[in-house]
Amino acid sequence: MLLAGGTGGAKLAVGLQSVLPPRHLTVVANTADDDEFWGLLVCPDVDAVLYRLAGIFNEQAGYGVSGDTFHVLEALSRIGEDGWFRIGDRDIATHLVRDDLMRRGATLTESTLALCERFNLNAHVLPMSDAQVRTRFATDEGELSFQQYFVRERLRPRLAAVRFAGIESAKPSHEVVSALRDAELVVIGPSNPMISVEPILRVVGSHLHRARTAAVTPIVGGAALKGPTVEMMRALGVEPNPLEVARIYREVAGTFVLDERDRSLAGEIEGLGYRVLVCDTVMKDGGRVLAEALLAHV
């Protein structure tokens, strides 16, 4: 089982899918950066996992469907809509189906599993909760939603704090609890620990078994594999290195996966009570080698 945000975690999902038997992989995806646009619920991390597992993710753009067009967005802009959040035409199809299923009574979990079937996936993708949780950034220009801060403002306002609205009442679905109970290994993917992984852990953390949970560092040689993880950790007063990431996960994970470039930190991380696995965590091959190293370590 994999706990994933939409970037590194989703990429590792592809690696795990490539080495596991069909239907043996379950991915629990962050939903705290979900938002609504033009009446449609958009679930960026869930959809990034779906699209990567389906082999249609737009690697160049870093979101959406490969080869997508933007005719609907262009038409919206022509009639006065602000098109700062770019949703492609093929991407809109996913949101339309999700919303139709939910209007007819399906939960977010049920609609996501239906999308797994429609994309012919050999894995199960589950939202972390059916309850609404939303990331809110306190900045020097006021409170912003996840998409406003990341996409519209491009992280320009100075960040003061992060909160997850609705997290206190959010519960994991029966499907998530069952998957966690039955999992031989739970992997915390190399996603941003402050905004992509923390909301998942706030919802499901009490159901994790530390001895069979492994956390993969998202930071290699002082840099994030992708995204503004380093900058965000600094803004929130956390030193951006694997040791500090290990401190964040020490209560829920018993194994920490460290990149070989940071091998010198292994002793300090072991001192936190971890088993440490040192390997190449940079997924240049699509994540297969990292997935094999994780499974061999079980």
N, C-alpha and C positions, 0 to 999 in steps of 0.2 A: 504494500500500500504506500502511496505517495501523498504527502501534503504539499500543495503547490500553489505558488503565485503564477503569474502569466508569462514569465520570461524563462529564467533558468530552470524553475520547477517544471514548466511545460516541456522544455527541451529534454530534461531527464526522463519525463514520462515516455517519450518516444524511444529512448534507449532501453528503458525497462520493458516496454512493449515488444521490442525486437528480440529479447532473450527469454521472456516468460511465455509459457503456453497460453493459447487464446483464453480470454476471460479470467486470467489469473491476476490481472492488474486492476486495482481500484485507485482512482485519483480523487482526493478531496480538494476542491479548489476554493480559493478565497472569493468571497462575494462582497467584501466591504467597499470595493471600488465600483460597484454597480451604480447605475444611474438611469434616469429616464430622459429620452430625447424624442420629441414629437409623438409622445404617447406610447413609446416603445421602451420596454425594459431592456437595457443593454448590460450584459455581464461579461466584461472584458477578459477577466482571468479564466472563467469557465470556458468562454469561447476560444481563447488562445489554446487551451488544452485540447478542446474538441478539434480545432483546425489543425493543430500540429499532429495529433494522432491520426487524423484523416489524410494527412499529407498535402493539405491545401493552404497552409499558413503562409502569409505574405512576409517572408524573411526580410525583404528589402525595406518595407515600410515599418516592420516591427509590430504590426497589428493587422487584423482583418484577413481577407481571402486573397490568395495570389491571383494576379491578373484581373482584379476587380475593376469595375468602372464606377463612375460617380454621377450618372445622369440624374438620379433623383435629387442628390444633394445640390447639383447645379441648378435644377429647376426650383428647388426651395430657395436658393440664394437669389434667383431672378425675381422671386415674388416677395423679397424682403426679409427672409429668414437669415439669421446669423449662422453660418456654416462652419464655425470653428471646430466643432467635433465632427470629424470626417467619417461618415458611415458609407461604405460602398454598397452597390446595388445587390451583390451576392450576399453580403453581410446582412443587409436588411431582411433578406429572406429568412435567415435564422431567427431574427428578432420577431418577425411577424408570426412564425410558427410557434415560438415560445409563448408569445402573448395570447395567441388563439387558444392554445392548450390550457393556459392558466385561466383565461376567461371562462372556459368550459369546465373549470373546477379542478384542474391538475395543480399539484404543488410545484414549487420550483424544482424539487428533486425529481418528481415524476416527469416534468417536461424536459429536464436535462437528460434523463435516461431514455426518453423517447427520441431525443436528438441523437443520442449515441447510436440507437438503432437505425435512424435515418441516414447517418453518416457511415453505417456499416463498420463500426468500431469493434475491435476485439478486446476492449477494455471498458470498464464502468467509470463514468465521471459523475461525481456527486458534488453539489454545492455544500459548503460547510454547514449551512442551516437553511431552513425554509423561512426563518424570520428575517426581517429587513435590518441590516446593519450597514451603516454608512460612515466612511472615513471623513473626518472634518479636520482641516488644517487651520490653526490659529496663526495668522500672519500679521505683519505690520500694515496690511491693507484690508484687514478684517478676516472673517471666517470664510473659507473656501471649501467647496467639495473636492473630492479627489480629482475629478476630471477638469474642473476649473483650474486647480493648482498645477497639475501636471501638463495638461494639453493646452488650455487657453493661455495661462500665464507662464508656462514653461519654467516653473520653479523660481520665477523672478522675485516675488515677495519674500521677505525674510521670515523664515519659519520659527515659531516660538514653541508650539506644542501640537500634538496630534491626539485626537480622541476618536473613539468609535461609537457613534450614536446608535443606541439600541442594543449594544453588546451585552448589557446586564441581563436582559430578558431572552436573549437568543439561546436556543437549545439545538443540539445536533439532531438530525433526523434519525428514525429507527434504522434506516439503511446505513448511515454513517456509523452508528454505534455497533451494529452487527458486523460491519466490515472491520472496524478496529478490534473488536473482540476476536475475530477469526484470523486476523493477519499474523503471519509468521514474522514479518518484518515491516515496520513502519519507517519510512524515510522522510525526513524533513528536507525538502528540496532546497537548492541553492538560490532561493528567492530573497527579496529584501526582508530582513528579520523584523524591521520596525513597522512596516505597513502591509506586507503581503503575508507574512507568517504569523505575526502576533495575533491578528483577529481570529485566525483558525485555531491557534492554541488557546485563546480565551474561551472559545466555544467547546473544543473537544479535548483540551488538555487533561482533564480529570479521567478520561477514558484511555489514556496512553499508558503502556507498560514500559517503564524506562529501560528495562533490560533488553527489550526487543525494538527499541527505537534508535535510529541513527540520524544525525544531523550533518548535512553537507555544507561546508563553508561556502558562502557566496563571494568571499574576498580572497584574491590570490595575489601575492606579492604587493599588497597595499592598494590594489585596484579591484573594483567590482567587475565581475564577468560581463555584466550589462546593466545599464540603468544607473540612477543616482544614489545607490546605496551608501557609498562613501560620504558623499556630501550631506545626505540626510542624517547619518549617524553623527557626523561632526556637528551639524546644526542642533541636534538634540543632546549634545554633550557626551556622546559615546565615542571612544577612540575606535576608528574603523580598521580593525585587524581581526584575524581569526580567533585570537584569544578572547577578545571581548564578545564576539559572537558565541563562542563556547560558553561564556558566563551566562549569556541570555538563555541558552537551552539546557543548562546543567540540571534543572529540576525535572525535565521531561525526557531527555535523551541519555542513553548510557554509552553510546559510541559517537565519536566525532570524526568526520572525514575531512582530513587536512590535505591540501595540495602539497605535492613534493617540493615546490618552491618555498614553502614555509615550514619545511621539516624541522627547523631549529626551534619551533614553538611546541613541538610534540610533548616534551617533558613537562612544560608548564600546564598544558591542557590535560595531560594525564594526572597532574596534581589536583585538578578540579574533580577527579573521580571518574574520568572517562577512560574507556578503551579508545585508542586512537588508531585510525586507519589512514596511512599516508599513501596517496596515489595521485595520478594525474586527473584533476577535476575539471580541466578545461575541455569541454565536449566538442572537439573539432570533428569527431567522427559521428556526431549525432547522438552521443550519450551512451553508446553501446559498451565501450570499455569501462566507463564509470559504473554502469549498471552491473556488469559482470563482476567488478571488484566488490561492489556492495553485496551481491548475492553470495559470492564466495566467502564473505566474512560472516555470514549468518551462523 
